């Protein structure tokens, strides 16, 4: 079931073993986090659920599950593939505004979303999460690490995957100039480079120029950030990790 989704096919089941390990590790890390809280929490939201790969992994932990995404075709595909799962529902992101979802969820995760958002989109996502999660609930945000040594390692891995036509990296590489690469390898929370914008009807960013430290600083003005985790090799403090996890609560 997990392998049927397009994200799972591209990333977790990728022929490039480094890419497959990295993406599987981040989902497993999030799964372990949620398992710690599942006995106290019942209602779960995956904001930006994609192909519902992660929902499949944690559906046994919760009694009421909602996945939301901006893409109608994506939501329709999830509904079709998981039609037998009565406790799992899917809706478009703008439908999460319905009154029945106000302060409804015990825990919400937002994975692989905010790095793609323009500023106005990102602010809307955060406001959505603040509105639908209970006052004592959890908001767990996960984004990729695209600065420091991790960036250099990722760019080598992506380039090799593109050469070998693994996943669709041959179509999605975002080249860095030497100046841009050095600036992001030695980035602090204030470091930035110009980020390309793609799409006409629904503009979005790729990964290039995303600075998780800057995001964490901005989020700290809106949410209470309790803990920060990294995956994989989290014991190195994110030095060569691919993903960072921010465990937050409403203020």
C-alpha positions as CSV (number, residue, x, y, z in Angstrom):
1,X,0.0,0.0,0.0
2,X,2.8,2.5,0.9
3,X,4.7,1.8,-2.3
4,X,1.6,2.6,-4.4
5,X,2.0,6.4,-3.7
6,X,4.1,8.6,-6.0
7,X,6.2,10.0,-3.2
8,X,7.0,6.5,-1.9
9,X,7.9,5.3,-5.4
10,X,10.2,8.3,-6.0
11,X,11.8,8.6,-2.5
12,X,11.4,5.7,-0.1
13,X,11.6,3.1,-2.9
14,X,14.2,5.0,-4.9
15,X,17.0,2.9,-6.5
16,X,19.5,5.3,-5.0
17,X,20.0,3.7,-1.6
18,X,21.2,7.0,0.1
19,X,18.0,8.8,-1.0
20,X,15.8,5.9,0.1
21,X,17.5,5.6,3.5
22,X,17.3,9.3,4.1
23,X,13.6,9.6,3.3
24,X,12.7,6.4,5.1
25,X,14.6,7.6,8.2
26,X,12.8,10.9,8.5
27,X,9.4,9.1,8.4
28,X,10.5,6.6,10.9
29,X,11.8,9.4,13.2
30,X,8.4,11.1,13.0
31,X,6.6,7.8,13.6
32,X,8.6,7.2,16.8
33,X,7.8,10.8,18.0
34,X,4.1,10.3,17.5
35,X,4.1,6.9,19.2
36,X,5.2,8.6,22.5
37,X,2.1,10.7,22.5
38,X,-0.5,8.4,20.9
39,X,-1.9,7.1,24.1
40,X,-3.1,10.6,25.1
41,X,-4.1,11.8,21.6
42,X,-6.8,10.6,19.3
43,X,-7.4,13.1,16.5
44,X,-4.5,13.4,14.0
45,X,-4.0,15.8,11.0
46,X,-1.4,15.4,8.3
47,X,-1.2,18.9,6.7
48,X,0.2,18.4,3.2
49,X,-0.3,14.7,3.3
50,X,0.9,14.1,-0.3
51,X,0.3,10.5,-1.3
52,X,-0.6,9.5,2.3
53,X,2.5,7.5,2.8
54,X,3.0,8.7,6.3
55,X,-0.7,8.4,7.2
56,X,-0.4,4.7,6.3
57,X,2.5,4.4,8.7
58,X,0.8,5.9,11.7
59,X,-2.9,5.1,11.1
60,X,-2.9,2.4,13.9
61,X,-1.9,5.1,16.5
62,X,-5.1,7.3,16.2
63,X,-8.8,6.9,16.0
64,X,-9.6,9.8,13.7
65,X,-7.3,10.9,10.9
66,X,-7.5,13.7,8.4
67,X,-5.1,14.3,5.5
68,X,-5.2,17.6,3.6
69,X,-3.4,18.7,0.5
70,X,-3.5,21.6,-2.0
71,X,-3.8,19.2,-5.0
72,X,-7.3,18.0,-5.8
73,X,-5.9,15.1,-8.0
74,X,-3.7,14.1,-5.1
75,X,-6.6,14.0,-2.6
76,X,-8.8,12.1,-5.1
77,X,-6.0,9.5,-5.5
78,X,-5.7,9.1,-1.7
79,X,-9.4,8.7,-1.3
80,X,-9.5,6.0,-4.0
81,X,-6.5,4.1,-2.6
82,X,-7.6,4.2,1.0
83,X,-11.3,4.0,0.5
84,X,-11.6,1.0,2.9
85,X,-10.1,2.9,5.8
86,X,-13.2,4.4,7.5
87,X,-11.3,6.4,10.1
88,X,-9.2,8.2,7.5
89,X,-10.6,11.2,5.7
90,X,-9.1,13.5,3.1
91,X,-9.9,17.1,2.1
92,X,-8.4,20.0,0.3
93,X,-6.3,22.4,2.3
94,X,-8.9,25.2,2.0
95,X,-11.6,22.9,3.4
96,X,-9.7,22.6,6.7
97,X,-11.3,26.0,7.4
98,X,-14.6,24.4,8.2
99,X,-15.9,25.2,11.7
100,X,-15.9,21.6,12.9
101,X,-12.1,21.5,12.7
102,X,-11.6,24.5,14.9
103,X,-9.5,23.3,17.9
104,X,-10.3,19.7,16.9
105,X,-7.0,18.0,16.5
106,X,-4.8,16.7,19.3
107,X,-1.7,16.6,17.0
108,X,-0.9,17.8,13.6
109,X,2.2,17.2,11.5
110,X,3.4,19.3,8.6
111,X,6.2,17.5,6.7
112,X,7.9,18.6,3.5
113,X,5.6,21.6,3.1
114,X,7.0,24.9,4.5
115,X,10.2,24.8,2.5
116,X,8.1,25.1,-0.7
117,X,5.9,28.0,0.5
118,X,6.2,31.6,-0.4
119,X,6.0,33.9,2.6
120,X,2.2,34.5,2.4
121,X,1.5,30.8,1.9
122,X,3.7,29.9,4.9
123,X,1.9,32.3,7.1
124,X,-1.4,30.8,6.1
125,X,-0.2,27.3,6.9
126,X,0.9,28.3,10.4
127,X,-2.4,30.1,11.0
128,X,-4.3,27.0,9.8
129,X,-2.4,24.8,12.2
130,X,-2.8,27.2,15.1
131,X,-6.6,27.3,14.5
132,X,-7.3,23.6,14.2
133,X,-5.0,22.2,16.9
134,X,-6.2,22.2,20.5
135,X,-4.6,24.5,23.0
136,X,-2.8,21.6,24.7
137,X,-2.1,19.8,21.4
138,X,1.1,19.3,19.4
139,X,2.3,20.8,16.1
140,X,5.3,19.0,14.6
141,X,6.9,20.6,11.7
142,X,9.5,18.9,9.6
143,X,11.6,20.5,6.8
144,X,14.8,19.6,5.0
145,X,18.3,20.8,5.9
146,X,19.6,22.7,2.9
147,X,22.5,24.5,4.6
148,X,25.9,23.5,6.1
149,X,27.7,20.3,5.1
150,X,24.3,18.6,4.6
151,X,23.8,20.8,1.5
152,X,27.1,19.7,-0.1
153,X,26.3,16.0,0.5
154,X,22.8,16.4,-0.8
155,X,23.9,18.1,-4.0
156,X,26.4,15.3,-4.8
157,X,23.7,12.7,-4.1
158,X,21.1,14.5,-6.2
159,X,23.6,15.0,-9.1
160,X,24.5,11.3,-9.1
161,X,20.8,10.3,-9.0
162,X,20.1,12.7,-12.0
163,X,23.0,11.2,-14.0
164,X,21.5,7.7,-13.3
165,X,18.0,8.9,-13.9
166,X,16.8,7.7,-10.5
167,X,13.6,9.2,-9.2
168,X,13.0,12.3,-11.2
169,X,16.1,14.2,-10.1
170,X,17.2,14.7,-13.8
171,X,14.2,17.1,-14.1
172,X,14.4,18.8,-10.7
173,X,18.0,19.8,-10.1
174,X,18.5,23.4,-9.0
175,X,22.1,24.5,-9.8
176,X,24.0,26.7,-7.3
177,X,26.7,29.1,-8.3
178,X,30.0,28.8,-6.3
179,X,29.1,31.9,-4.3
180,X,25.6,30.7,-3.5
181,X,26.9,27.3,-2.4
182,X,29.5,28.7,-0.1
183,X,27.0,31.2,1.4
184,X,24.6,28.4,2.2
185,X,27.2,26.0,3.5
186,X,28.3,28.6,6.0
187,X,24.8,29.9,6.6
188,X,23.4,31.3,9.9
189,X,19.8,32.2,10.6
190,X,20.1,35.4,8.6
191,X,21.7,34.0,5.5
192,X,19.8,34.0,2.3
193,X,20.1,33.7,-1.5
194,X,17.5,34.3,-4.2
195,X,15.1,31.4,-4.3
196,X,13.6,30.4,-7.7
197,X,9.8,30.5,-8.0
198,X,8.0,27.9,-10.1
199,X,4.4,27.5,-11.2
200,X,1.9,30.0,-12.5
201,X,-1.4,29.3,-10.8
202,X,0.1,28.0,-7.6
203,X,3.7,29.5,-7.3
204,X,6.1,27.5,-5.1
205,X,9.8,27.2,-4.2
206,X,12.0,24.2,-4.7
207,X,14.7,23.4,-2.1
208,X,17.3,25.8,-3.3
209,X,18.1,28.6,-0.8
210,X,15.9,27.2,2.0
211,X,17.3,28.0,5.5
212,X,15.7,26.0,8.3
213,X,17.4,28.2,10.9
214,X,15.7,31.2,9.5
215,X,12.4,29.4,9.5
216,X,12.8,28.3,13.2
217,X,13.5,31.9,14.2
218,X,10.3,33.1,12.5
219,X,8.2,30.2,13.9
220,X,9.4,31.1,17.4
221,X,7.5,34.3,17.1
222,X,4.3,32.4,16.5
223,X,4.6,29.1,18.3
224,X,6.3,27.7,21.4
225,X,9.1,25.5,20.1
226,X,9.7,22.8,22.7
227,X,12.3,20.6,21.1
228,X,14.4,20.2,17.9
229,X,15.4,16.8,16.5
230,X,17.4,15.8,13.4
231,X,17.4,12.7,11.1
232,X,19.3,10.7,10.3
233,X,22.4,10.7,12.5
234,X,20.6,13.0,14.9
235,X,23.3,12.6,17.6
236,X,25.5,14.8,15.5
237,X,23.2,17.8,16.1
238,X,22.1,18.1,12.5
239,X,25.6,18.6,11.1
240,X,25.1,16.0,8.3
241,X,21.4,15.2,8.8
242,X,18.9,15.6,6.0
243,X,15.9,16.7,8.0
244,X,15.0,18.8,11.1
245,X,11.9,18.3,13.3
246,X,10.4,21.1,15.4
247,X,8.0,20.1,18.2
248,X,5.7,23.1,18.8
249,X,2.7,24.1,20.8
250,X,0.2,27.0,20.5
251,X,1.1,29.9,22.7
